[in-house]
Amino acid sequence: MNPVDTQTIAAAGLPALGWALHGGLLWRRLATARRDPLTGLHTRAGWTTRAEHLLAKHANALVLLVDLDDFKAVNDTHGHAAGDTVLAATARRLSGWCGRHGIAARLGGDEFAAIVTDPGHTAGLFALRAALDQPVTHSGRVLPVSASVGHCHRDCLPVPTLTDALSAADTSMYAAKGHGRRNTR
């Protein structure tokens, strides 16, 4: 091959390499945007697509909404770093409860969601509540934590859409809040 051909090939390959690097960076940014940096859980955008797929595929899917009770008081009393510790602990507990049968997300603030496909998890709702209500230690202080959990089974919906499941779980969660702290409905 003569030197001119080598230069032509190199010149033609350079833009392709640039586009490949650019595509890789965009893919990494997109993956990062679908994960909450504090908790490592999916964000709403990252979770929704997967949750819709699981809901459509599994007739016995269970959709959950979790809201931390009195979370503002933790931030106001102990500072935002303490609040971050509580959020990270909640994420670990929820994700651990889902295990390999589902996925969890932080929707924003102190609100979390999950979908599980194993019907055995329904019986485990009390275990989840107990795990979420465990205190968290931050900077030598024990912080009280409690959460309200609402849930909806796919088979209880007239039309099994994620929007309807989240709405039903939201109604269930606020009913639990109405019955006092540390409730599940």
VONU-676149 format. One line per 3 residues: their letters; for each residue x, y, z of N, C-alpha, C. Coordinates in Angstrom, 2 decimals. Layout:
<nodes>
a = X/Y/Z/X/Y/Z/X/Y/Z  ... $
</nodes>
This chain:
<nodes>
mnp = 0.85/-1.17/0.00/0.00/0.00/0.00/0.90/1.23/0.00  0.58/2.20/-0.82/1.41/3.39/-0.87/1.00/4.38/0.21  1.84/5.36/0.53/1.56/6.30/1.62/0.28/7.11/1.41 $
vdt = -0.08/7.40/0.19/-1.30/8.16/-0.09/-2.52/7.36/0.33  -2.56/6.06/0.02/-3.68/5.21/0.40/-3.81/5.12/1.92  -2.72/5.02/2.64/-2.73/4.94/4.10/-3.30/6.22/4.68 $
qti = -2.90/7.36/4.14/-3.41/8.65/4.62/-4.90/8.78/4.33  -5.34/8.31/3.18/-6.76/8.38/2.81/-7.59/7.52/3.77  -7.10/6.33/4.05/-7.83/5.43/4.96/-7.87/6.04/6.36 $
aaa = -6.76/6.59/6.81/-6.71/7.20/8.13/-7.65/8.40/8.20  -7.65/9.21/7.16/-8.53/10.38/7.13/-10.00/9.97/7.13  -10.31/8.91/6.44/-11.70/8.44/6.39/-12.11/7.82/7.72 $
glp = -11.20/7.18/8.41/-11.51/6.50/9.67/-11.62/7.44/10.86  -10.98/8.59/10.79/-10.99/9.53/11.90/-12.40/10.00/12.26  -13.23/10.43/11.31/-14.60/10.81/11.68/-15.39/9.65/12.28 $
alg = -15.19/8.45/11.75/-15.91/7.29/12.30/-15.50/7.04/13.75  -14.23/7.19/14.04/-13.75/7.03/15.42/-14.35/8.10/16.31  -14.40/9.33/15.80/-15.00/10.42/16.56/-16.47/10.16/16.88 $
wal = -17.20/9.68/15.90/-18.63/9.38/16.12/-18.80/8.22/17.08  -17.93/7.24/17.02/-18.00/6.10/17.94/-17.75/6.57/19.38  -16.74/7.42/19.57/-16.47/7.96/20.91/-17.64/8.81/21.40 $
hgg = -18.16/9.66/20.52/-19.30/10.51/20.87/-20.51/9.66/21.26  -20.78/8.62/20.49/-21.89/7.71/20.79/-21.71/7.03/22.13  -20.50/6.61/22.42/-20.21/5.98/23.71/-20.43/6.93/24.87 $
llw = -20.01/8.18/24.71/-20.22/9.18/25.76/-21.71/9.46/25.96  -22.46/9.57/24.87/-23.90/9.80/24.98/-24.59/8.63/25.66  -24.19/7.40/25.31/-24.78/6.23/25.94/-24.51/6.23/27.44 $
rrl = -23.28/6.57/27.83/-22.93/6.62/29.25/-23.72/7.70/29.97  -23.89/8.85/29.35/-24.69/9.93/29.97/-26.14/9.51/30.13  -26.68/8.84/29.13/-28.07/8.38/29.20/-28.22/7.36/30.32 $
ata = -27.30/6.43/30.43/-27.35/5.43/31.50/-27.26/6.11/32.86  -26.40/7.10/32.99/-26.26/7.83/34.24/-27.52/8.60/34.56  -28.16/9.19/33.57/-29.38/9.96/33.79/-30.53/9.07/34.24 $
rrd = -30.45/7.79/33.97/-31.52/6.88/34.36/-31.28/6.28/35.74  -30.23/6.71/36.41/-29.92/6.27/37.77/-29.80/7.48/38.67  -30.39/7.38/39.84/-30.29/8.44/40.82/-28.88/8.41/41.43 $
plt = -28.14/9.51/41.38/-26.75/9.48/41.86/-26.62/9.21/43.36  -27.60/9.59/44.14/-27.52/9.39/45.59/-27.80/7.95/45.99  -28.84/7.37/45.41/-29.29/6.04/45.84/-28.84/4.90/44.92 $
glh = -28.52/5.24/43.69/-28.18/4.21/42.71/-29.39/3.53/42.10  -30.58/3.89/42.57/-31.81/3.32/42.01/-32.12/3.96/40.67  -33.01/3.33/39.93/-33.49/3.93/38.69/-34.20/5.24/39.01 $
tra = -34.14/6.17/38.08/-34.97/7.37/38.17/-36.33/7.03/37.56  -37.24/7.96/37.62/-38.57/7.72/37.05/-38.46/7.31/35.58  -37.65/8.01/34.81/-37.52/7.70/33.38/-36.93/6.32/33.16 $
gwt = -35.92/5.98/33.93/-35.28/4.68/33.77/-36.15/3.53/34.24  -36.98/3.79/35.24/-37.83/2.75/35.82/-39.09/2.50/35.01  -39.69/3.57/34.50/-41.00/3.47/33.85/-41.02/2.47/32.71 $
tra = -40.06/2.54/31.82/-40.04/1.63/30.68/-39.96/0.18/31.13  -39.07/-0.10/32.07/-38.92/-1.47/32.57/-40.16/-1.92/33.33  -40.74/-1.02/34.13/-41.93/-1.37/34.90/-43.11/-1.66/33.99 $
ehl = -43.27/-0.87/32.93/-44.37/-1.12/31.97/-44.21/-2.50/31.33  -42.99/-2.84/30.99/-42.72/-4.16/30.39/-43.07/-5.28/31.37  -42.63/-5.15/32.61/-42.91/-6.18/33.62/-44.41/-6.29/33.91 $
lak = -45.07/-5.15/33.97/-46.52/-5.16/34.24/-47.28/-5.85/33.12  -46.88/-5.59/31.88/-47.55/-6.22/30.74/-47.28/-7.72/30.69  -46.11/-8.13/31.14/-45.69/-9.53/31.02/-46.15/-10.41/32.17 $
han = -46.36/-9.84/33.35/-46.66/-10.63/34.55/-48.03/-10.28/35.12  -48.95/-11.20/35.01/-50.32/-10.97/35.49/-50.38/-10.78/37.01  -49.40/-11.29/37.72/-49.42/-11.19/39.18/-48.49/-10.10/39.72 $
alv = -48.11/-9.15/38.88/-47.18/-8.09/39.30/-47.79/-7.24/40.41  -46.91/-6.78/41.27/-47.29/-5.92/42.38/-46.54/-4.61/42.24  -47.27/-3.50/42.24/-46.67/-2.16/42.13/-46.78/-1.49/43.49 $
llv = -45.67/-0.89/43.92/-45.60/-0.24/45.23/-45.22/1.22/45.10  -45.75/2.03/45.99/-45.27/3.39/46.20/-44.89/3.51/47.67  -43.77/4.12/47.93/-43.27/4.30/49.29/-42.99/5.78/49.49 $
dld = -43.48/6.32/50.59/-43.22/7.71/50.94/-42.74/7.75/52.38  -41.60/8.39/52.59/-41.07/8.48/53.95/-41.91/9.46/54.77  -42.29/9.04/55.96/-43.09/9.89/56.85/-42.18/10.90/57.55 $
dfk = -42.62/12.13/57.61/-41.90/13.19/58.34/-40.45/13.35/57.90  -40.20/13.14/56.62/-38.82/13.26/56.13/-38.29/14.69/56.25  -39.14/15.66/56.05/-38.72/17.05/56.15/-38.14/17.34/57.53 $
avn = -38.72/16.73/58.56/-38.22/16.94/59.93/-36.79/16.42/60.08  -36.46/15.32/59.41/-35.09/14.80/59.47/-34.14/15.83/58.88  -34.48/16.34/57.69/-33.62/17.35/57.06/-33.52/18.61/57.91 $
dth = -34.66/19.08/58.43/-34.67/20.32/59.20/-33.93/20.19/60.53  -34.05/19.04/61.17/-33.45/18.84/62.49/-31.99/18.41/62.42  -31.69/17.50/61.51/-30.36/16.88/61.49/-29.51/17.28/60.28 $
gha = -30.08/17.97/59.32/-29.35/18.42/58.15/-29.55/17.52/56.94  -29.20/18.05/55.80/-29.42/17.34/54.53/-28.54/16.09/54.40  -27.37/16.09/55.00/-26.53/14.89/54.94/-27.22/13.74/55.66 $
agd = -27.89/14.03/56.77/-28.66/13.00/57.48/-29.82/12.52/56.61  -30.49/13.45/55.95/-31.57/13.08/55.04/-31.07/12.20/53.91  -29.89/12.52/53.39/-29.31/11.70/52.33/-29.01/10.28/52.82 $
tvl = -28.57/10.18/54.07/-28.30/8.87/54.65/-29.58/8.05/54.75  -30.66/8.70/55.16/-31.97/8.03/55.26/-32.44/7.59/53.87  -32.29/8.45/52.87/-32.70/8.10/51.51/-31.91/6.91/50.97 $
aat = -30.60/6.92/51.21/-29.75/5.83/50.72/-30.11/4.52/51.43  -30.38/4.58/52.74/-30.76/3.37/53.48/-32.11/2.85/52.99  -33.04/3.74/52.73/-34.36/3.33/52.21/-34.20/2.65/50.86 $
arr = -33.35/3.21/50.02/-33.11/2.63/48.69/-32.54/1.22/48.81  -31.56/1.04/49.69/-30.96/-0.29/49.88/-32.00/-1.29/50.38  -32.82/-0.86/51.32/-33.83/-1.75/51.90/-34.88/-2.14/50.86 $
lsg = -35.34/-1.17/50.10/-36.36/-1.45/49.08/-35.79/-2.33/47.98  -34.61/-2.00/47.52/-33.97/-2.79/46.48/-33.69/-4.22/46.95  -33.24/-4.36/48.19/-33.00/-5.68/48.75/-34.29/-6.49/48.85 $
wcg = -35.37/-5.83/49.19/-36.66/-6.52/49.29/-37.12/-6.99/47.92  -36.93/-6.15/46.91/-37.32/-6.54/45.54/-36.49/-7.74/45.07  -35.22/-7.73/45.41/-34.34/-8.81/44.99/-34.32/-8.96/43.48 $
rhg = -34.25/-10.20/43.03/-34.17/-10.44/41.59/-35.55/-10.53/40.94  -36.59/-10.32/41.75/-37.95/-10.43/41.22/-38.57/-9.08/40.88  -37.78/-8.02/40.88/-38.35/-6.72/40.58/-37.31/-5.64/40.50 $
iaa = -37.79/-4.42/40.38/-36.90/-3.26/40.31/-37.49/-2.13/41.15  -36.61/-1.33/41.70/-37.00/-0.20/42.53/-36.51/1.09/41.89  -37.17/2.19/42.28/-36.80/3.50/41.75/-36.99/4.56/42.82 $
rlg = -36.22/5.62/42.67/-36.49/6.83/43.45/-37.15/7.79/42.47  -38.41/8.09/42.74/-39.16/8.95/41.83/-38.81/10.41/42.03  -38.36/10.75/43.20/-37.98/12.12/43.50/-38.19/12.39/44.97 $
gde = -37.44/13.30/45.53/-37.58/13.62/46.94/-37.49/12.38/47.80  -38.54/12.16/48.59/-38.56/10.99/49.48/-39.61/9.97/49.01  -39.87/9.95/47.71/-40.85/9.01/47.14/-40.14/7.96/46.30 $
faa = -40.49/6.72/46.56/-39.90/5.57/45.88/-41.01/4.73/45.26  -40.64/3.93/44.29/-41.58/3.00/43.66/-40.86/1.69/43.42  -41.66/0.64/43.28/-41.09/-0.66/42.95/-42.15/-1.48/42.24 $
ivt = -41.69/-2.44/41.48/-42.57/-3.43/40.91/-41.89/-4.78/41.10  -42.66/-5.74/41.58/-42.14/-7.10/41.75/-43.06/-8.06/41.02  -42.48/-9.13/40.52/-43.25/-10.07/39.70/-43.51/-11.39/40.42 $
dpg = -42.97/-11.55/41.61/-43.15/-12.77/42.39/-44.36/-12.61/43.30  -45.39/-13.45/43.14/-46.59/-13.29/43.97/-46.31/-13.50/45.46  -45.24/-14.17/45.80/-44.87/-14.37/47.19/-44.51/-13.09/47.91 $
hta = -44.22/-12.03/47.16/-43.85/-10.76/47.79/-45.03/-10.10/48.48  -46.25/-10.44/48.13/-47.41/-9.84/48.79/-47.36/-10.13/50.28  -47.05/-11.37/50.63/-46.94/-11.72/52.04/-45.78/-10.98/52.69 $
glf = -44.81/-10.58/51.89/-43.64/-9.89/52.42/-43.80/-8.40/52.62  -45.00/-7.87/52.40/-45.20/-6.43/52.59/-44.95/-6.01/54.04  -45.32/-6.85/54.97/-45.07/-6.51/56.37/-43.57/-6.52/56.67 $
alr = -42.85/-7.44/56.04/-41.39/-7.46/56.20/-40.77/-6.20/55.60  -41.30/-5.77/54.46/-40.80/-4.54/53.86/-41.05/-3.36/54.79  -42.26/-3.27/55.29/-42.58/-2.16/56.19/-41.66/-2.18/57.40 $
aal = -41.43/-3.35/57.97/-40.55/-3.46/59.14/-39.13/-3.01/58.78  -38.66/-3.39/57.60/-37.32/-2.99/57.17/-37.24/-1.49/56.96  -38.26/-0.91/56.34/-38.26/0.53/56.08/-38.38/1.35/57.36 $
dqp = -38.96/0.77/58.40/-39.17/1.49/59.66/-38.00/1.36/60.63  -36.92/0.72/60.20/-35.74/0.59/61.08/-35.02/1.94/61.15  -34.55/2.31/62.34/-33.80/3.56/62.45/-32.51/3.51/61.63 $
vth = -31.98/4.69/61.34/-30.75/4.83/60.57/-29.76/5.62/61.43  -28.51/5.19/61.42/-27.48/5.90/62.19/-26.73/6.84/61.26  -26.60/8.08/61.70/-25.85/9.09/60.94/-25.04/9.93/61.93 $
sgr = -23.74/9.97/61.74/-22.84/10.76/62.59/-23.06/10.49/64.08  -23.23/9.22/64.42/-23.40/8.85/65.81/-24.81/9.03/66.35  -25.69/9.54/65.56/-27.08/9.74/65.99/-27.97/8.67/65.37 $
vlp = -28.93/8.22/66.14/-29.91/7.26/65.64/-31.13/8.07/65.21  -31.44/7.97/63.92/-32.56/8.73/63.36/-33.76/7.82/63.18  -34.92/8.23/63.70/-36.11/7.42/63.49/-36.56/7.52/62.03 $
vsa = -37.01/6.41/61.49/-37.47/6.38/60.10/-38.79/5.61/60.07  -39.73/6.12/59.32/-40.95/5.35/59.05/-41.42/5.71/57.65  -42.16/4.80/57.08/-42.62/4.97/55.71/-44.05/4.50/55.58 $
svg = -44.77/5.12/54.68/-46.09/4.65/54.29/-45.95/3.94/52.96  -46.55/2.77/52.87/-46.42/1.94/51.68/-47.80/1.68/51.11  -47.97/1.99/49.84/-49.20/1.65/49.14/-48.88/0.67/48.03 $
hch = -49.84/-0.19/47.73/-49.57/-1.18/46.69/-50.82/-1.46/45.87  -50.58/-2.04/44.72/-51.66/-2.41/43.82/-51.23/-3.65/43.04  -52.09/-4.63/43.00/-51.86/-5.83/42.19/-52.38/-5.58/40.79 $
rdc = -51.63/-6.00/39.82/-52.03/-5.84/38.41/-53.40/-6.44/38.16  -53.68/-7.61/38.73/-54.94/-8.28/38.44/-56.15/-7.60/39.08  -55.92/-6.56/39.89/-57.03/-5.79/40.48/-57.43/-4.60/39.61 $
lpv = -56.75/-4.42/38.51/-57.01/-3.26/37.65/-57.89/-3.67/36.48  -58.88/-2.83/36.14/-59.69/-3.14/34.96/-58.86/-3.09/33.67  -57.95/-2.13/33.61/-57.02/-2.03/32.49/-55.62/-1.96/33.11 $
ptl = -54.80/-2.97/32.88/-53.51/-3.04/33.57/-52.44/-2.13/32.99  -52.56/-0.85/33.24/-51.53/0.10/32.80/-50.72/0.55/34.02  -49.50/0.96/33.79/-48.67/1.44/34.88/-49.26/2.69/35.51 $
tda = -49.81/3.56/34.71/-50.43/4.78/35.24/-51.54/4.45/36.21  -52.41/3.50/35.84/-53.51/3.11/36.72/-52.99/2.40/37.98  -51.96/1.58/37.82/-51.39/0.87/38.97/-50.76/1.87/39.95 $
lsa = -50.04/2.85/39.44/-49.44/3.86/40.31/-50.50/4.71/40.99  -51.56/5.02/40.28/-52.66/5.78/40.87/-53.31/5.00/42.01  -53.56/3.72/41.79/-54.16/2.88/42.83/-53.21/2.73/44.02 $
adt = -51.92/2.57/43.76/-50.93/2.46/44.83/-50.83/3.77/45.60  -50.96/4.89/44.90/-50.94/6.21/45.54/-52.13/6.36/46.48  -53.30/5.97/46.01/-54.50/6.02/46.85/-54.32/5.15/48.08 $
smy = -53.78/3.96/47.89/-53.51/3.04/48.99/-52.50/3.63/49.97  -51.47/4.29/49.44/-50.44/4.87/50.30/-51.03/5.99/51.16  -51.84/6.85/50.57/-52.42/7.94/51.34/-53.46/7.44/52.33 $
aak = -54.11/6.34/52.04/-55.00/5.72/53.02/-54.18/5.21/54.20  -53.01/4.65/53.93/-52.12/4.19/55.00/-51.65/5.37/55.83  -51.31/6.49/55.19/-50.89/7.68/55.93/-52.02/8.18/56.81 $
ghg = -53.25/8.08/56.32/-54.41/8.53/57.08/-54.66/7.72/58.33  -54.13/6.51/58.38/-54.29/5.65/59.55/-53.10/5.77/60.49  -52.29/6.78/60.31/-51.15/6.96/61.19/-49.88/6.46/60.57 $
rrn = -48.79/6.72/61.26/-47.49/6.32/60.78/-47.34/4.82/60.81  -46.39/4.35/60.02/-46.02/2.93/59.99/-47.17/2.04/59.54  -47.77/2.45/58.48/-48.88/1.68/57.95/-48.62/1.23/56.53 $
tr = -49.26/0.16/56.18/-49.21/-0.37/54.82/-50.62/-0.68/54.40  -50.96/-0.31/53.18/-52.28/-0.64/52.63/-52.10/-1.17/51.26 $
</nodes>
